[in-house]
Amino acid sequence: MKCKLSIQEKLKDLRIEKGLSLQELSEQTGISRAALGNYETDEFKEITHKAIITLANFYGVSSDYLLGLTENRDHHQFPVDELGLDDDTVELLKSGKLNVRLICEMIKHPEFLNFLSDLEIYVDNLAGMQFRNLNKMIEQTRIRLQNSGVPDSDHYMKTLEKASISEDNYFNNLLGNDIVKIAKDIRDSHSIDSETGDPITPVDDILDTFEELKKADNSTQAQMVMYSKLFKINFTKMDPYEFKTFTDILQRYSDLCKPIKGNGRGKKKR
């Protein structure tokens, strides 16, 4: 998952959210355009106390947020007790053992309330009790029919058998579908993060290269495919002269592109 934003990233994101250019921000805050630009790009640029307060007030965030002391934009001044968290939960959240940022994303997901509702239904066991009552009625009906000589192979008997509801299977599917939906959406939202795995595997990349090489009409086109994969260059934007210059340089100075020396099949030259 994406790491915490730097002060430079926060300042830039806040300005973009406001839809302001550096010049417009300068005019509205009284801070020079050059200083604002440096605040957003220069990691070592010192920001004055006055500038921090000015920008925090302008954006409606806490100065602690801009300084990286918290990831909360607002300064919350209510006690933990108001959150309804017990001591053990508070200690666990503070311990660093949990990915609190991921927990926050789960809680904010639109399907999370639905998941909690389904979980509460499962925990209070009222729905489960109704399932068991229904299954008992079905089972008693089947027993009476069996005692009356109706075979288990009878269509109605098979229908009654299939009508029984597995409580575990029902709630496994219900809760499982809820949490998978949440997890998938969160994963998709992080697909562009640098720490996220690439959906295209190296094997896929190799196979795609082989397919492109098979379609090449000549050796020059095959070269372009290989160089494109190797150097991540879009050769379609190069004119013929640029491509020839590029290949000439590679063949002259790169060992990777030089032909292998030898006389073939290990035979000694006579």
C-alpha positions as a LaTeX table, in Angstrom:
\begin{tabular}{lrrr}
\hline
Residue & $x$ (\AA) & $y$ (\AA) & $z$ (\AA) \\
\hline
Met1 & 0.00 & 0.00 & 0.00 \\
Lys2 & 1.00 & 3.57 & $-0.60$ \\
Cys3 & 3.10 & 5.11 & 2.15 \\
Lys4 & 2.32 & 8.37 & 3.97 \\
Leu5 & 2.36 & 11.51 & 1.86 \\
Ser6 & 5.27 & 13.91 & 2.23 \\
Ile7 & 4.62 & 17.56 & 3.06 \\
Gln8 & 5.41 & 18.40 & $-0.58$ \\
Glu9 & 2.80 & 15.95 & $-1.84$ \\
Lys10 & 0.21 & 17.17 & 0.67 \\
Leu11 & 0.66 & 20.81 & $-0.34$ \\
Lys12 & 0.41 & 19.98 & $-4.03$ \\
Asp13 & $-2.67$ & 17.75 & $-3.55$ \\
Leu14 & $-4.43$ & 20.40 & $-1.48$ \\
Arg15 & $-3.77$ & 23.07 & $-4.11$ \\
Ile16 & $-5.01$ & 20.83 & $-6.93$ \\
Glu17 & $-8.15$ & 20.00 & $-4.95$ \\
Lys18 & $-8.84$ & 23.73 & $-4.74$ \\
Gly19 & $-8.27$ & 23.99 & $-8.51$ \\
Leu20 & $-5.68$ & 26.73 & $-8.10$ \\
Ser21 & $-2.49$ & 27.52 & $-9.96$ \\
Leu22 & 0.60 & 28.55 & $-8.02$ \\
Gln23 & 0.02 & 32.15 & $-9.12$ \\
Glu24 & $-3.61$ & 32.11 & $-7.93$ \\
Leu25 & $-2.59$ & 30.55 & $-4.61$ \\
Ser26 & 0.08 & 33.21 & $-4.20$ \\
Glu27 & $-2.45$ & 35.97 & $-4.76$ \\
Gln28 & $-4.88$ & 34.50 & $-2.20$ \\
Thr29 & $-2.34$ & 33.69 & 0.54 \\
Gly30 & 0.24 & 36.45 & 0.13 \\
Ile31 & 3.06 & 33.88 & $-0.15$ \\
Ser32 & 5.31 & 34.31 & $-3.18$ \\
Arg33 & 4.79 & 32.02 & $-6.16$ \\
Ala34 & 8.45 & 30.96 & $-6.08$ \\
Ala35 & 8.23 & 29.97 & $-2.41$ \\
Leu36 & 5.02 & 27.99 & $-2.99$ \\
Gly37 & 6.62 & 26.18 & $-5.91$ \\
Asn38 & 9.64 & 25.29 & $-3.78$ \\
Tyr39 & 7.40 & 24.05 & $-0.95$ \\
Glu40 & 5.83 & 21.56 & $-3.37$ \\
Thr41 & 9.02 & 20.32 & $-5.00$ \\
Asp42 & 12.06 & 20.93 & $-2.80$ \\
Glu43 & 12.36 & 18.26 & $-0.10$ \\
Phe44 & 14.85 & 20.34 & 1.87 \\
Lys45 & 13.12 & 23.72 & 1.52 \\
Glu46 & 12.43 & 25.14 & 4.98 \\
Ile47 & 8.86 & 26.33 & 5.44 \\
Thr48 & 8.42 & 29.19 & 7.86 \\
His49 & 6.12 & 28.94 & 10.84 \\
Lys50 & 4.00 & 31.74 & 9.39 \\
Ala51 & 3.65 & 29.97 & 6.02 \\
Ile52 & 2.56 & 26.72 & 7.71 \\
Ile53 & $-0.16$ & 28.53 & 9.67 \\
Thr54 & $-1.26$ & 30.53 & 6.62 \\
Leu55 & $-1.55$ & 27.45 & 4.39 \\
Ala56 & $-3.21$ & 25.35 & 7.11 \\
Asn57 & $-5.86$ & 28.02 & 7.68 \\
Phe58 & $-6.35$ & 28.54 & 3.94 \\
Tyr59 & $-6.86$ & 24.83 & 3.23 \\
Gly60 & $-8.83$ & 24.20 & 6.43 \\
Val61 & $-6.47$ & 21.53 & 7.75 \\
Ser62 & $-4.40$ & 21.21 & 10.90 \\
Ser63 & $-0.79$ & 22.33 & 10.93 \\
Asp64 & 0.09 & 18.89 & 12.34 \\
Tyr65 & $-1.25$ & 17.38 & 9.10 \\
Leu66 & 1.03 & 19.55 & 6.96 \\
Leu67 & 4.01 & 18.78 & 9.20 \\
Gly68 & 3.43 & 15.02 & 8.91 \\
Leu69 & 2.62 & 14.55 & 12.60 \\
Thr70 & $-0.78$ & 13.09 & 11.72 \\
Glu71 & $-2.58$ & 11.82 & 8.63 \\
Asn72 & $-5.85$ & 13.42 & 9.79 \\
Arg73 & $-6.61$ & 16.74 & 8.14 \\
Asp74 & $-8.86$ & 17.82 & 10.99 \\
His75 & $-7.69$ & 18.26 & 14.56 \\
His76 & $-9.89$ & 15.98 & 16.67 \\
Gln77 & $-10.35$ & 17.10 & 20.26 \\
Phe78 & $-12.74$ & 14.49 & 21.61 \\
Pro79 & $-11.73$ & 11.66 & 23.99 \\
Val80 & $-11.25$ & 8.07 & 22.82 \\
Asp81 & $-14.21$ & 7.00 & 24.99 \\
Glu82 & $-16.56$ & 8.73 & 22.55 \\
Leu83 & $-15.49$ & 6.24 & 19.87 \\
Gly84 & $-16.77$ & 3.35 & 21.99 \\
Leu85 & $-13.41$ & 1.56 & 21.89 \\
Asp86 & $-12.39$ & $-0.53$ & 24.89 \\
Asp87 & $-8.89$ & $-0.44$ & 26.41 \\
Asp88 & $-7.69$ & $-3.62$ & 24.68 \\
Thr89 & $-8.75$ & $-2.32$ & 21.25 \\
Val90 & $-7.04$ & 1.03 & 21.82 \\
Glu91 & $-3.82$ & $-0.70$ & 22.86 \\
Leu92 & $-3.98$ & $-3.00$ & 19.85 \\
Leu93 & $-4.45$ & $-0.06$ & 17.47 \\
Lys94 & $-1.51$ & 1.74 & 19.10 \\
Ser95 & 0.73 & $-1.36$ & 19.09 \\
Gly96 & 1.64 & $-1.13$ & 15.40 \\
Lys97 & 0.67 & $-4.77$ & 14.88 \\
Leu98 & $-2.29$ & $-3.82$ & 12.71 \\
Asn99 & $-2.33$ & $-2.03$ & 9.38 \\
Val100 & $-4.50$ & 0.84 & 10.63 \\
Arg101 & $-4.50$ & 2.56 & 7.23 \\
Leu102 & $-6.00$ & $-0.57$ & 5.66 \\
Ile103 & $-8.57$ & $-0.79$ & 8.45 \\
Cys104 & $-9.55$ & 2.83 & 7.73 \\
Glu105 & $-10.02$ & 2.04 & 4.05 \\
Met106 & $-12.21$ & $-0.94$ & 4.88 \\
Ile107 & $-14.41$ & 1.08 & 7.24 \\
Lys108 & $-14.88$ & 3.84 & 4.65 \\
His109 & $-15.87$ & 1.39 & 1.89 \\
Pro110 & $-19.57$ & 1.79 & 0.96 \\
Glu111 & $-20.15$ & $-1.96$ & 1.42 \\
Phe112 & $-18.67$ & $-2.08$ & 4.93 \\
Leu113 & $-21.95$ & $-1.16$ & 6.65 \\
Asn114 & $-23.65$ & $-3.97$ & 4.75 \\
Phe115 & $-20.92$ & $-6.37$ & 5.88 \\
Leu116 & $-21.38$ & $-5.32$ & 9.52 \\
Ser117 & $-25.14$ & $-5.74$ & 9.20 \\
Asp118 & $-24.74$ & $-9.28$ & 7.83 \\
Leu119 & $-22.18$ & $-10.04$ & 10.53 \\
Glu120 & $-24.58$ & $-8.84$ & 13.21 \\
Ile121 & $-27.34$ & $-11.06$ & 11.78 \\
Tyr122 & $-24.96$ & $-14.01$ & 11.97 \\
Val123 & $-23.80$ & $-13.22$ & 15.51 \\
Asp124 & $-27.26$ & $-12.65$ & 17.02 \\
Asn125 & $-28.22$ & $-16.11$ & 15.67 \\
Leu126 & $-31.88$ & $-15.23$ & 15.09 \\
Ala127 & $-31.72$ & $-16.03$ & 11.37 \\
Gly128 & $-29.80$ & $-19.22$ & 12.17 \\
Met129 & $-32.53$ & $-20.25$ & 14.58 \\
Gln130 & $-35.15$ & $-19.84$ & 11.84 \\
Phe131 & $-33.02$ & $-21.95$ & 9.49 \\
Arg132 & $-32.86$ & $-24.71$ & 12.08 \\
Asn133 & $-36.62$ & $-24.54$ & 12.68 \\
Leu134 & $-37.29$ & $-24.80$ & 8.94 \\
Asn135 & $-34.86$ & $-27.70$ & 8.56 \\
Lys136 & $-36.56$ & $-29.52$ & 11.46 \\
Met137 & $-39.98$ & $-29.15$ & 9.83 \\
Ile138 & $-38.63$ & $-30.45$ & 6.51 \\
Glu139 & $-36.94$ & $-33.38$ & 8.23 \\
Gln140 & $-40.12$ & $-34.32$ & 10.13 \\
Thr141 & $-42.09$ & $-34.22$ & 6.88 \\
Arg142 & $-39.56$ & $-36.53$ & 5.22 \\
Ile143 & $-39.72$ & $-38.96$ & 8.16 \\
Arg144 & $-43.53$ & $-39.11$ & 8.00 \\
Leu145 & $-43.41$ & $-39.78$ & 4.27 \\
Gln146 & $-40.77$ & $-42.49$ & 4.76 \\
Asn147 & $-42.97$ & $-44.15$ & 7.40 \\
Ser148 & $-45.82$ & $-44.05$ & 4.90 \\
Gly149 & $-43.70$ & $-46.04$ & 2.44 \\
Val150 & $-42.58$ & $-43.22$ & 0.15 \\
Pro151 & $-39.08$ & $-44.14$ & $-1.14$ \\
Asp152 & $-36.14$ & $-41.75$ & $-0.95$ \\
Ser153 & $-35.94$ & $-41.87$ & $-4.76$ \\
Asp154 & $-39.34$ & $-40.15$ & $-5.01$ \\
His155 & $-39.14$ & $-36.71$ & $-6.64$ \\
Tyr156 & $-40.97$ & $-34.99$ & $-3.77$ \\
Met157 & $-38.64$ & $-36.65$ & $-1.23$ \\
Lys158 & $-35.61$ & $-35.41$ & $-3.17$ \\
Thr159 & $-37.12$ & $-31.93$ & $-3.31$ \\
Leu160 & $-37.50$ & $-31.90$ & 0.48 \\
Glu161 & $-33.92$ & $-33.06$ & 0.89 \\
Lys162 & $-32.60$ & $-30.23$ & $-1.30$ \\
Ala163 & $-34.83$ & $-27.71$ & 0.50 \\
Ser164 & $-32.77$ & $-27.96$ & 3.68 \\
Ile165 & $-30.57$ & $-24.92$ & 4.24 \\
Ser166 & $-26.98$ & $-25.28$ & 5.44 \\
Glu167 & $-26.54$ & $-22.46$ & 7.94 \\
Asp168 & $-22.75$ & $-22.53$ & 7.66 \\
Asn169 & $-22.77$ & $-22.48$ & 3.85 \\
Tyr170 & $-25.30$ & $-19.65$ & 3.76 \\
Phe171 & $-23.35$ & $-17.35$ & 6.06 \\
Asn172 & $-19.97$ & $-18.34$ & 4.59 \\
Asn173 & $-21.21$ & $-17.17$ & 1.19 \\
Leu174 & $-22.96$ & $-14.10$ & 2.56 \\
Leu175 & $-20.05$ & $-12.78$ & 4.63 \\
Gly176 & $-17.45$ & $-14.02$ & 2.16 \\
Asn177 & $-19.03$ & $-12.15$ & $-0.75$ \\
Asp178 & $-19.21$ & $-8.97$ & 1.33 \\
Ile179 & $-15.57$ & $-8.99$ & 2.39 \\
Val180 & $-14.26$ & $-10.10$ & $-1.03$ \\
Lys181 & $-16.06$ & $-7.16$ & $-2.67$ \\
Ile182 & $-14.44$ & $-4.76$ & $-0.20$ \\
Ala183 & $-10.99$ & $-6.34$ & $-0.55$ \\
Lys184 & $-11.11$ & $-6.34$ & $-4.35$ \\
Asp185 & $-12.09$ & $-2.67$ & $-4.55$ \\
Ile186 & $-9.30$ & $-1.68$ & $-2.16$ \\
Arg187 & $-6.78$ & $-3.73$ & $-4.13$ \\
Asp188 & $-7.93$ & $-2.11$ & $-7.40$ \\
Ser189 & $-7.57$ & 1.35 & $-5.85$ \\
His190 & $-3.92$ & 0.56 & $-5.08$ \\
Ser191 & $-3.11$ & $-0.98$ & $-8.46$ \\
Ile192 & $-1.05$ & 2.08 & $-9.44$ \\
Asp193 & 1.05 & 2.07 & $-6.25$ \\
Ser194 & 4.74 & 1.33 & $-6.73$ \\
Glu195 & 4.59 & $-1.36$ & $-4.03$ \\
Thr196 & 1.73 & $-3.22$ & $-5.73$ \\
Gly197 & 2.50 & $-6.33$ & $-7.78$ \\
Asp198 & 2.31 & $-6.00$ & $-11.56$ \\
Pro199 & $-0.66$ & $-7.94$ & $-13.03$ \\
Ile200 & 1.54 & $-8.81$ & $-16.04$ \\
Thr201 & 4.05 & $-11.48$ & $-15.05$ \\
Pro202 & 7.54 & $-11.84$ & $-16.60$ \\
Val203 & 6.36 & $-15.05$ & $-18.28$ \\
Asp204 & 3.47 & $-13.17$ & $-19.90$ \\
Asp205 & 5.93 & $-10.54$ & $-21.13$ \\
Ile206 & 8.23 & $-13.19$ & $-22.64$ \\
Leu207 & 5.33 & $-14.96$ & $-24.37$ \\
Asp208 & 4.07 & $-11.66$ & $-25.78$ \\
Thr209 & 7.57 & $-10.94$ & $-27.12$ \\
Phe210 & 7.71 & $-14.33$ & $-28.85$ \\
Glu211 & 4.34 & $-13.69$ & $-30.46$ \\
Glu212 & 5.49 & $-10.28$ & $-31.74$ \\
Leu213 & 8.74 & $-11.74$ & $-33.06$ \\
Lys214 & 6.83 & $-14.39$ & $-35.02$ \\
Lys215 & 4.82 & $-11.65$ & $-36.70$ \\
Ala216 & 7.92 & $-9.63$ & $-37.67$ \\
Asp217 & 8.33 & $-9.31$ & $-41.47$ \\
Asn218 & 12.10 & $-8.82$ & $-41.43$ \\
Ser219 & 15.15 & $-8.71$ & $-39.19$ \\
Thr220 & 14.92 & $-4.94$ & $-38.69$ \\
Gln221 & 11.39 & $-5.22$ & $-37.39$ \\
Ala222 & 12.43 & $-8.10$ & $-35.12$ \\
Gln223 & 15.26 & $-5.91$ & $-33.79$ \\
Met224 & 12.80 & $-3.15$ & $-33.02$ \\
Val225 & 10.61 & $-5.56$ & $-31.04$ \\
Met226 & 13.54 & $-6.81$ & $-28.96$ \\
Tyr227 & 14.94 & $-3.33$ & $-28.27$ \\
Ser228 & 11.48 & $-2.04$ & $-27.41$ \\
Lys229 & 11.04 & $-4.76$ & $-24.78$ \\
Leu230 & 14.58 & $-4.42$ & $-23.47$ \\
Phe231 & 14.82 & $-0.63$ & $-23.24$ \\
Lys232 & 11.10 & 0.24 & $-22.85$ \\
Ile233 & 11.31 & 2.59 & $-25.84$ \\
Asn234 & 8.43 & 3.31 & $-28.20$ \\
Phe235 & 10.21 & 3.02 & $-31.55$ \\
Thr236 & 7.06 & 3.94 & $-33.47$ \\
Lys237 & 7.81 & 7.56 & $-32.54$ \\
Met238 & 11.31 & 7.36 & $-34.09$ \\
Asp239 & 11.96 & 8.25 & $-37.70$ \\
Pro240 & 14.13 & 5.79 & $-39.75$ \\
Tyr241 & 17.27 & 7.92 & $-39.31$ \\
Glu242 & 16.89 & 8.01 & $-35.51$ \\
Phe243 & 16.35 & 4.26 & $-35.36$ \\
Lys244 & 19.38 & 3.54 & $-37.54$ \\
Thr245 & 21.54 & 5.83 & $-35.38$ \\
Phe246 & 20.30 & 4.09 & $-32.25$ \\
Thr247 & 21.01 & 0.57 & $-33.57$ \\
Asp248 & 24.44 & 1.63 & $-34.89$ \\
Ile249 & 25.40 & 2.89 & $-31.42$ \\
Leu250 & 24.20 & $-0.31$ & $-29.77$ \\
Gln251 & 26.01 & $-2.57$ & $-32.21$ \\
Arg252 & 29.21 & $-0.56$ & $-31.86$ \\
Tyr253 & 29.37 & $-0.15$ & $-28.08$ \\
Ser254 & 27.05 & $-2.70$ & $-26.44$ \\
Asp255 & 28.25 & $-6.27$ & $-25.79$ \\
Leu256 & 24.60 & $-7.30$ & $-25.68$ \\
Cys257 & 24.19 & $-6.55$ & $-29.38$ \\
Lys258 & 27.52 & $-7.86$ & $-30.66$ \\
Pro259 & 27.55 & $-11.18$ & $-32.55$ \\
Ile260 & 28.93 & $-14.18$ & $-30.64$ \\
Lys261 & 32.47 & $-15.04$ & $-31.69$ \\
Gly262 & 33.31 & $-18.59$ & $-32.75$ \\
Asn263 & 33.37 & $-20.97$ & $-35.69$ \\
Gly264 & 30.13 & $-22.82$ & $-34.94$ \\
Arg265 & 29.43 & $-26.17$ & $-33.24$ \\
Gly266 & 32.75 & $-26.14$ & $-31.39$ \\
Lys267 & 34.78 & $-27.24$ & $-34.40$ \\
Lys268 & 38.36 & $-26.08$ & $-34.62$ \\
Lys269 & 39.23 & $-23.83$ & $-37.50$ \\
Arg270 & 41.42 & $-25.54$ & $-40.05$ \\
\hline
\end{tabular}
